C-alpha cells in the first residue's frame, strides 16, 4: 500500500509569486444554529493575518472563499492560498485541520498535508447474496465520497429442505446464483480499483458472498481485500461499529505501509547515493531537485527554522546557504513548511511518518530520483542555532 502523497493539486503554486497568505480553516457545519462559528474562526484568522502584514486586498479575496459553504456534512476543512493577485489555491479537506494562518515568502501547506494524509483512499463494500453497496471514500484528487449499488441478476437465493437429488440440484442452483452475483460485484470492484486506486478494500457482510467475491477478484483487487465480521447490508447494522472497524483497519494499513517506507529508506541508506538522511543533507538534495520522496516524522522539525527565498528551491540551513541557492533577501520559515514547499516545487512526494516508527536522523529523510558522486547522504546532526545569521 502506498502512503506517499504526490500533492499534485498544489503543483500550480510553483508558478506563482509570493508573498503568500495561507489559511487552513475548520469549516465543519454540523448544526445550522452554529453557522456563526465559522465566521468567528475567520475573524480570528483575519486578525492574525493583518498583524503579520497581509494587505487588505488579500484579506478581501480570502473572505468569501473561506466562508463559501461546502455543501457537505460532517467534519470539513479548507486550505486557501492567496497573493496580491487573489486566491491562487483552494482545496477542501476531508476532516478538521489544525487551524493556521501565515503571511510570508512561501505557502504554509503542512496543516493541509496532515489533514489529507489522515484520509486514506479506501473502498467499503457491504455484501449480501444479491449484490453489494460500494462506497469509495477519501482520496487526494477531489473525490471524497462516491456510493453506488451492484445488484446481481441471479435470484435463486434461498436454500430449502426438499430432500434427495432435487434438493441437491436446487442447492447447486442457489450457490450458483450467489457466485454469479458475487462475480458481478468483483467485476465492478476491479473497475473501481483501476479508477480510484484505493489503498484497501474492506469487505463486510455475508461470509459466502465474501468467499465467492475473493474467488473472482483480479490479483490486484485480491491484494487489497480485507475481511471484517462487522456490518453488511441488513437493516439495523450498527454504523458506529462500521466506523470503528473501518478506522481500525485503516490504522493498521497505514502502520504497515509506513513500516514498508521506513524499511525501504533503511535499505537505500546502505546503498551509495540512494537516499539522504538528516536535515542538512536533505536540504541540499532538495535544492538540487533530486528528491523522489520526502520523509517527515511528525513533530520532529516543527520547531526548527530554515532560510528561504521567494524563488523555487531557494532554501538553506543559514542565510548564506539560501543566498547561495539564489535567494536575494532570505527570510526565516518553519522547517517543515519549507521542506514541504520545496517538495511541491520539485514534484517530489511527501510521506508523514508516525513518531513511533524508526526514524531518519533529525526526523527528515529523502529517497532520491537521481544522484551523483557529490550527493550528500550521511547523517549530519542538527547544529544548535543553525537558523542563525
WOMO-V82357 format. One record per residue. N is the residue number from 1. RES is the residue in one letter. OMEGA is omega in whole degrees, -180 to 180 (none if undefined). D_FIRST is the distance of its C-alpha to the first C-alpha in Angstrom with 1 decimal. Layout:
# WOMO-V82357
n = {N:N}
res = {RES:RES}
omega = {OMEGA:OMEGA}
d_first = {D_FIRST:D_FIRST}
This chain:
# WOMO-V82357
n = {1:2:3:4:5:6:7:8:9:10:11:12:13:14:15:16:17:18:19:20:21:22:23:24:25:26:27:28:29:30:31:32:33:34:35:36:37:38:39:40:41:42:43:44:45:46:47:48:49:50:51:52:53:54:55:56:57:58:59:60:61:62:63:64:65:66:67:68:69:70:71:72:73:74:75:76:77:78:79:80:81:82:83:84:85:86:87:88:89:90:91:92:93:94:95:96:97:98:99:100:101:102:103:104:105:106:107:108:109:110:111:112:113:114:115:116:117:118:119:120:121:122:123:124:125:126:127:128:129:130:131:132:133:134:135:136:137:138:139:140:141:142:143:144:145:146:147:148:149:150:151:152:153:154:155:156:157:158:159:160:161:162:163:164:165:166:167:168:169:170:171:172:173:174:175:176:177:178:179:180:181:182:183:184:185:186:187:188:189:190:191:192:193:194:195:196:197:198:199:200:201:202:203:204:205:206:207:208:209:210:211:212:213:214:215:216:217:218:219:220:221:222:223:224:225:226:227:228:229:230:231:232:233:234:235:236:237:238:239:240:241:242:243:244:245:246:247:248:249:250:251:252:253:254:255:256:257:258:259:260:261:262:263:264:265:266:267:268:269:270:271:272:273:274:275:276:277:278:279:280:281:282:283:284:285:286:287:288:289:290:291:292:293:294:295:296:297:298:299:300:301:302:303:304:305:306:307:308:309:310:311:312:313:314:315:316:317:318:319:320:321:322:323:324:325:326:327:328:329:330:331:332:333:334:335:336:337:338:339:340:341:342:343:344:345:346:347:348:349:350:351:352:353:354:355:356:357:358:359:360:361:362:363:364:365:366:367:368:369:370:371:372:373:374:375:376:377:378:379:380:381:382:383:384:385:386:387:388:389}
res = {X:X:X:X:X:X:X:X:X:X:X:X:X:X:X:X:X:X:X:X:X:X:X:X:X:X:X:X:X:X:X:X:X:X:X:X:X:X:X:X:X:X:X:X:X:X:X:X:X:X:X:X:X:X:X:X:X:X:X:X:X:X:X:X:X:X:X:X:X:X:X:X:X:X:X:X:X:X:X:X:X:X:X:X:X:X:X:X:X:X:X:X:X:X:X:X:X:X:X:X:X:X:X:X:X:X:X:X:X:X:X:X:X:X:X:X:X:X:X:X:X:X:X:X:X:X:X:X:X:X:X:X:X:X:X:X:X:X:X:X:X:X:X:X:X:X:X:X:X:X:X:X:X:X:X:X:X:X:X:X:X:X:X:X:X:X:X:X:X:X:X:X:X:X:X:X:X:X:X:X:X:X:X:X:X:X:X:X:X:X:X:X:X:X:X:X:X:X:X:X:X:X:X:X:X:X:X:X:X:X:X:X:X:X:X:X:X:X:X:X:X:X:X:X:X:X:X:X:X:X:X:X:X:X:X:X:X:X:X:X:X:X:X:X:X:X:X:X:X:X:X:X:X:X:X:X:X:X:X:X:X:X:X:X:X:X:X:X:X:X:X:X:X:X:X:X:X:X:X:X:X:X:X:X:X:X:X:X:X:X:X:X:X:X:X:X:X:X:X:X:X:X:X:X:X:X:X:X:X:X:X:X:X:X:X:X:X:X:X:X:X:X:X:X:X:X:X:X:X:X:X:X:X:X:X:X:X:X:X:X:X:X:X:X:X:X:X:X:X:X:X:X:X:X:X:X:X:X:X:X:X:X:X:X:X:X:X:X:X:X:X:X:X:X:X:X:X:X:X:X:X:X:X:X:X:X:X:X:X}
omega = {-177:177:179:177:178:174:-178:179:179:-174:179:179:-179:180:180:-179:-180:9:-173:164:180:-177:169:-171:174:180:177:-180:-177:-177:180:180:-179:-178:-178:179:180:178:177:177:180:180:177:179:-180:179:-179:179:179:178:-179:174:179:-179:-178:-178:178:179:179:-179:-179:-172:-176:-180:-179:-174:179:-179:179:-176:-177:179:177:-180:-179:172:179:171:175:174:-178:171:177:176:-178:-179:-178:176:175:-177:174:-175:-171:176:180:178:167:-177:-172:176:-180:172:-175:-173:-180:174:174:-173:-172:179:178:178:178:-179:179:-180:-179:-178:179:175:-178:-180:176:-176:176:-171:159:-173:178:-176:-175:165:-175:176:175:-174:175:-180:-174:-175:177:178:178:-178:176:-178:173:-173:172:-180:180:-178:176:-169:171:-164:-172:177:178:179:179:177:172:-178:180:179:-179:178:180:177:179:179:179:-179:175:177:178:-176:179:179:177:178:177:177:179:178:180:179:175:178:180:-179:179:-176:-169:177:179:178:178:177:-175:179:177:175:-172:-177:179:-180:178:180:179:179:180:-179:-175:-179:172:179:-179:179:-176:-179:-177:-172:173:179:173:178:-178:168:-177:-178:-175:176:179:177:-178:178:177:179:178:180:-179:180:179:180:180:180:-178:178:178:180:179:-180:179:-179:178:178:177:178:180:178:178:179:180:177:-176:179:177:179:-176:174:-179:-179:175:-169:180:-172:-178:178:-179:176:-178:-180:174:177:-176:179:180:-168:171:-176:177:178:179:174:-176:174:-173:-179:-176:-177:178:176:170:174:-177:172:-179:179:179:171:175:-179:-180:177:-179:176:-178:177:-180:177:177:177:175:-178:178:-179:-177:176:177:175:175:-174:-178:178:-179:-179:179:179:177:177:178:-177:-179:179:177:173:179:175:175:-177:176:-180:180:179:170:-166:172:-180:-179:-176:-177:176:179:167:-168:176:175:179:172:-174:-178:-177:177:178:-176:178:178:-178:175:178:177:176:-178:175:-175:-174:none}
d_first = {0.0:3.8:6.6:9.4:12.0:14.4:17.1:18.9:20.9:22.8:23.5:26.9:28.0:28.4:31.3:33.2:35.6:35.9:36.9:34.4:34.5:31.0:30.8:28.1:29.7:29.0:30.3:29.7:32.6:32.8:36.6:38.9:41.4:39.2:38.7:40.6:37.9:35.9:39.1:39.8:36.4:37.2:40.6:39.2:36.9:39.8:42.0:39.5:39.0:42.8:43.3:41.0:43.1:41.2:43.9:45.0:43.9:40.3:40.5:42.1:39.3:36.7:38.7:38.3:34.6:33.9:35.9:34.9:33.7:30.1:31.3:28.5:28.6:26.7:25.5:25.3:25.5:26.5:26.4:29.5:30.6:34.2:36.7:40.4:39.6:37.9:34.3:32.0:28.6:27.8:24.4:24.1:21.6:20.1:21.6:24.5:24.1:26.1:29.3:30.2:32.9:33.8:36.2:35.7:35.0:31.3:29.1:27.5:23.9:22.4:23.1:21.5:18.3:18.2:18.8:16.1:13.5:14.5:13.8:10.2:10.6:10.9:13.5:16.2:18.4:21.9:23.4:27.0:29.1:30.0:26.7:24.1:23.5:20.1:18.9:16.4:15.8:14.7:13.5:15.1:17.4:20.0:18.8:18.9:20.0:21.0:22.6:24.2:25.7:25.8:29.1:29.9:33.4:34.3:36.4:37.8:35.6:37.9:39.3:43.0:45.5:47.9:48.5:49.0:47.6:47.4:44.9:42.7:42.7:41.9:39.0:37.7:38.0:36.2:33.2:33.2:33.0:30.1:28.2:29.1:28.0:24.6:24.3:25.0:22.2:19.8:21.2:20.6:17.0:16.4:18.0:16.1:12.7:14.3:15.9:13.6:10.0:8.7:5.5:7.6:11.2:13.7:17.0:20.2:23.7:25.7:24.8:26.5:24.8:21.3:22.4:23.8:20.8:18.6:21.4:21.3:17.6:16.4:14.2:11.4:12.1:12.7:9.4:8.2:11.6:12.6:16.4:18.5:22.2:22.8:23.8:24.8:27.2:30.3:32.5:32.5:28.8:28.1:26.0:25.8:24.3:21.8:20.8:20.8:18.6:16.1:16.1:15.8:12.8:10.9:12.4:11.3:7.6:8.1:10.2:8.1:5.6:9.0:10.6:8.6:9.7:13.1:13.5:13.1:15.5:17.9:18.0:18.8:21.4:23.2:23.6:26.2:25.2:21.4:20.6:22.8:23.2:25.3:26.6:29.4:27.6:24.7:27.3:29.0:26.1:25.3:29.0:28.6:25.4:23.7:20.4:17.2:15.1:17.0:16.0:18.1:18.6:19.8:23.6:24.4:26.0:26.9:30.6:30.8:32.3:32.2:34.7:33.8:35.7:35.6:34.3:30.9:29.6:32.8:31.8:33.0:33.7:37.3:39.4:40.6:37.0:36.2:39.6:38.9:35.7:38.0:38.4:41.9:41.9:38.9:38.0:36.1:32.7:30.1:27.9:24.5:25.9:27.2:24.0:21.8:24.7:24.9:21.2:21.9:25.0:23.5:20.5:18.1:14.7:14.7:12.5:14.4:14.3:16.0:19.5:18.9:16.6:18.6:19.2:20.6:24.3:25.5:22.0:21.4:19.7:18.7:17.1:19.6:20.0:23.5:26.1:29.7:32.1:32.5:28.9:28.8:26.1:28.1:27.9:30.6:31.4:31.9:35.7:37.5:38.5:36.5:36.5:40.3:42.7}
